[in-house]
Amino acid sequence: MKNYINSLVIAVIAIATSANVYAQNNRNIDNYRQADQRGVNVFEDPKDTISSFENIKVKMGGSFALQFQGLDHENSGAAPLDGLTSNFNLPTANLDLDVALAPGVRMHLRTYLSSRHHHEPYVKGGFFQVDALDFIQEGFLDDVMKYTTIRIGQMENNYGDAHFRRTDNAQAIYNPFVGNLIMDSFTTEIGAELYYQRNGFISMIGATNGKLNQSVIENENGKSGGASFLAKLGYDKQLNSDLRVRLTASLYNSGFIPSLYLYNADRAGSRYYNVLQAEGAASDNFRSGRFAPSFKNSITAVMINPFVKYKGLEFFGTIEMNSGSTNATETTVALDGKTQQYAGELIYRFGQTENFYVGGRYNVVNSEYDGTEDMDITRFQASAGWFMTKNILAKVEYVNQSYDGGTGLYDDAQFDGFMFEAVISF
């Protein structure tokens, strides 16, 4: 109870402080993705060389989300499941701090005030972003920085485009559905990313230390960790007033790292609470309903994302392929494996400000390990939403997920039902 009270107190202080900040300075932060409906279908932060900076500018915002869950689950019965009932999930909350520090220089910090995995506040991550070098000398390398962005921090790393549309704890206003993808690629690692955006073309290279939890303690190889390499190449263009086309390809490749986090870094947890959870389980599987490959030490992952929006109709796709090896133990040998994920979303937005939408998503994951049975996971989601204002979203989703080839809890397993979610973001 004490943790809940602390979270509530922090949230109230944040809202009061935010209102005071807005009263003093209600101008937007430069090169910033809006946290409300205006941020829907925005991917990389906008790149604008015109600066509105006059002095240090602080924007304090937040997000709040609450779901009512009505899901049922079942499997073959060999591994009994906990019973589920229809009720509310834990309300989640984020606190965002964005600060313009100099012309073309800003900072972002996100704190989870309450999440499924941690009821107490903790920092998700943040970054320092540079879009101009005027703080060195006015006009310094303007011809380069006109198209270039530098980002440094322990931050949400830019692998693929799906992470721009996913729910990030309470920030669910960009996601037209309630749940994220089955194989949810999302990680926050210390590193740097360099962007070059020009005439619709997008390129990015980056490197991280591959670690979610930082440590200087050496591992069995006499090292404290390895490194990961990221890259993205794409094209995004509003061809005319009705048609926008975007296509990107992304790479994530790691050397030796004690643990891989690309599919295990989300500490907030899944929206589908307690599905396919063993009866009487000692702890909650906070990523229930998701799938993460059992790769350790190294991985190569590629994601391709097409996005097309014609008037109110939009399509977003995900094609993802990865490969790696499991850890060897005293009784087992390392297994080579690979996974493929395919997802397609079709959304139709309508209303004067596209404040209503209906849509569907089909998502498939195929997992293969040498010497073991393959497993296929299939999910269908149908969703409808209403932006009551640009800061308030109400949505309903029907979800059906099934497993083929799984063992234990996942033997002939499936869950389905309805989810209702209310989101506030500012």
N, C-alpha and C positions, 0 to 999 in steps of 0.2 A: 504493500500500500504506500509506503514511503516513496518508492521510486515513481509511482504514478503521480503522487502529489508534487514531487520535484519537477517532473515533466510538465505538469499543468502550470506550475508557477513560471517555469522558463518560457512556456508558450505564451502566457499572458504578458510577461515582460517583453517578449519579442514583438507581439502585436502592438503593444503600446508604444514601444520604441520605434517600430516601423511607421506607425501613424505620425509620430513626431518628425521622423526623417522626411517623410513625404511632404509634410506641411512645410518644412524648411526648403526642400528641393525636390520637386516632382518631375524633373527631367530624367530621361532614360540614360542608362549607362551605354557608352559606345560599344559597338561590335559585341552585342549581347543578345542571346536568344531569350525572348520574352517567356515568362513563366506561366502565362495564361494561354487562352485560345490562339493568340497571335503567334505562339511558338509551335503550333501544329504544322507538321510537314516542313519544319526547318531542321536542317541537318547540321553541318558545321556552322559555327557562329558567323553571322554576316560580316563581310569585310568591307569597311568604309574608311576612306582616308580623310574624310572631313571630321574634324574633332570638335566636340562641344565642350571640351574641358576648360574650366575656369579656375577651379580649386578642387580639393579633395571632395569627392562625392560618394556618399554611402547609400546603398539600397539594401534594406533588410526586408526579406520576404519569407514566405513559408508555404507549406502544403499540408493538407489534412485529408485523410481518406478513411472511409468506413464501409464495410461490406456486410451484407446479410447473405449467408451461405445456406443453400438448400441442395446438398449433394448426397448421393448414395454411392456405395462402392461394394464390390464383390470380387472374389477370386475362386479358385477351384475348391477351397476349403481345407487344403492340406496345411496352410499356415493361416489360422484364424485372424480376422481383422477386428479392430475396435469398432464399436457401433457409432454411427454418426447421427446427429439430429440437426434440425434446421434452427439456426440462431445467428447472432452477430459475431463477427470476428473482432479481434483487438483493434481499436482505432489506432492509426499510425500518423506520425507527424514528422515533418522536416523543418529545419530552420536554415535559410540561405542568407549568406552575407556576401554582397558584391560591392567592391570598392574601386572607384576610378582614382588612381594614384598620381597619374601624370598624363599628358596627352598621349593617347595610344597605349596606355599601360593600365591594366586592371588586375584585380585579384578576386577569386571566387572560393568560398568555403561552404560546404554543406555538412550539417549535423543532423543525424537521425535522433529526434527527441524520443520517439517510441517506435519500435519495430517488432515484428513477430519474433525475431531471434533474440533481441535485446530490449527489455522493457525500459532500461535506463538510457539516458542520452549518451551518444558517442559519435565521434567525427567519422563521416564517410571518407572525406578527402577534399582536396582543393588544389588550385593551380594559380600560377602567376603567368599572365598572358601579355605579350608585347606585340603591338601592331604598328608602332612607330618608335624611332630612336631619338626623338627630339629631346629627351632627358639627357642625352649625351651632348648634343649640339643641335640647334634648330636646323631642320632640313637634312640631318645626317642620314645618308643612304636612302633618301626619299624614293629614288627610282627603283630600289630593291624592295623596300618596305611597302610600297604601293600594292604589292601582290603577296607579300610574305607575312606570316604569323608565326610566332615562337611561343610555345606553351611548355611550362616546366612545373612539376609537382608530383605529389602522390594523388593521382587523379583517375577518372574514368577514361581508360585508354581507348583510342579511336580505332578499334578493330571492327570492320563491317559497318553497315548502316542500321541494323536491327536495334542496336542499343539506343539509337536516337528516338525510337518509337516505343520502347519498353517502359514499364512502370518501375520507377526507382523509389521504392518504399512508399511514401505518401504522394510523390509527384507522379500522378497517374493521368494527368490531363492530356498528355500527348498520345496515350495508348487508346485506340478505339475499342479495345477489348479489356477484359478484366485480368486475364492471365497473360504472362509472357510466353515466348516460345518454349517448346519442350526442352530443347538443348539451349540453355540461356547463356550465350556468350557475353560475359560482362566481367571486367576485372579492374581493380584499382592498384596500380603498381607505381613505384617511384621511377620517373623517367622524364624524357623530353620529346616533343614532337615539333617538326618543322613543316609548315604548310606553304604551298604556293598555289594561288588561285587566280586565274586569268581567263577572261572571255569564256567562262563556263567550264573550263578545265580545272580539275582539282587534283593535286598531288600532295602526298604526305609521307614522310619517313620519320621513324621514331625508334627509340630504344628505351628499355626499362631494365631494372635489376631482377625482374621476374618474381618479386616477392610481395605478397599482401601484408604479412606481418614481418616487420623489419627486425634484423638480428645481425650481430657481428660475431656470433659464436660459430666456430668452424664445424663443418660436417665431417663425415667419415672420409672424405677425400681431401681434407685439409683446407677446405674453402668455406666461405659463408654463403655462397650462392653463385649463380651464373648470370645470364643475361637473356633478354628476349628482344627480338627485332620485329617492328611493325612497318607496314607500308600500305598505302592506298593510292589508287589511280582511278579517276572517273571524270564524268562530264555531266553537268547539270545546267539546263537552259530553259528559260521561259520562251518558247519559240514564238508564241503569239499570245493574245489576251486569254485564249481558251486552253492552250496546250503547253504543258511542262513535261520535260523528259529528263530523267536522271539514270545513270548507270555507273556503278562503281565495282571495283574488285579490290579485295583486301587480303593481306597476308599477316599471319602471326607465327613466328618461328622462335623456338627457345633452344638454347644449349642446355647444359646440365643444370638443373634446378632441383633442390630437394623435394619440393612439392609444386604441382602445377595448379594454377588458380583460374585459368581462362573460363572454366565452367563451374567453379566452386567458390567464386569470390563474393557473391551476393550474400551479405550477412543479414539483409532485411527479410528474406524468405519468400516462399511461394504464396500466391493468393488462395490456393486450394488447400485449406487447412486440414491436416490429419488424414488425407486420403491415402488408402493402401498402407495404413499404419498397423503394425502388429498389435494384436490384442494384449493389453497390459504392458505396452512398451515402456521402458524405464525413462526414455527421453523422447521429446518431440522431434520428428524428422522435419525440420523447418523448411526444407526444400521439397516437400512432398509434391508429387505430380510432375517433377522434372526428371531429366536424365543427364548424367555427367559421365563421360568416358573415364575409365579407371587408369588412364595414362599417368605415368610418373616420370620425372626427370627431363623428358624432352617431348616436343610435339610440333607438328607442322599443320597449320589450319589455314584454309582458304575460304573466303565468303564472297559471293557475287550477289549484288542487290540491284534489280531493276525497279524503277519507280516511274509511273506514268499517271498524269492527272489531266483529264480532259473535262473542262467545266467542273461539274460536281462529282464526276466519277473518277476514282483513283484505284490504281493497282500497285501493290508493293510485294515484291517477291524475295525469297531467300534461298540460295543454293549454297550449302556449306559442306565441305569435305575436310576431314582431318585424319591423321595417323600418328601412332606412337606405340609405346610399349608399357606394360604393367611392371610393377616392381617384383624382383625375385626375392624369395624368402628362403629360410632354411629347408622348407618342405615343398616349395613350389618354384617353378622356373618362370622367367619373364615371358609374357605372351605379347606378340605383336598384334595390333588391332587397328581398325579403322571404323569411322562412323560417317554417315551421310545424313544430312538434314535438308528437307525441302519444305517450303512454306509459301503459300500464296494467299494474299489478302485482297478482297474486292470490297471497296467502301463507296457508298453513294452519300454525298453530303448535299443537303438542300435547306431551303429557308433563305431569308433575306441576307443573313450573314453566315450561311452554311452552319447554322446553329443546331440542325438536326442531322442525324446520319443513321444509316443501317448498313450492315456489312457481315461478311463471313470470312473465315480463315480455315484453310486445310493445312495440316502440319504433320509431316511424317519423319521419323527418325529410324534409321537402319544401323544396328550396331553389330560388328563382326570381330571376333577374337579367334586366333588360331587355336584349334583343338577344343573349342567350346561351341555350344549351339548359338546361332544368331538370334537376335531379338529385334522385333519390329514394334514400334509404338506409333499409333495413329490417333490424331486428335482433330475434332471438328468443333469450331466455335461460331456461333451466330450472335450478333450483338446489335443493339440499338442505343443511341445516346441523344441527350438534349443538353446543349449549353444554355443554361438558364440565364446566365450572363457570361461574359468572357472569362470570368474567374470561377464559375460554378458549373460543374458537369455532373449529370446523373446518367447512369448507364445500366443496362441489363444484359446479361449474357447467358446463353445456353451452351454447355460444354459437354462433350462426350469423348472420352479417351480410353483406348483399349490396347492390350499388350498381346503379342504373339511370339511364343518362344521363350518367355520368361520362366523363371523357376521361383519356388518359395512363395513370397508374397505376391509375385507378379505372374504366377501360373494362371493362365486364363483370366487375367485381372482386367477390370474396367471400372471407371467411375463416370457418373453423369449427373446432370441437374442444372439448376439455375443459380446465378450469382447476381446480386444487386449491389451497385457501388455508387457512393456519393463522394465527389472530389471538390475541394476548394484549393485554389492555387493563386498566389499573387506575388 
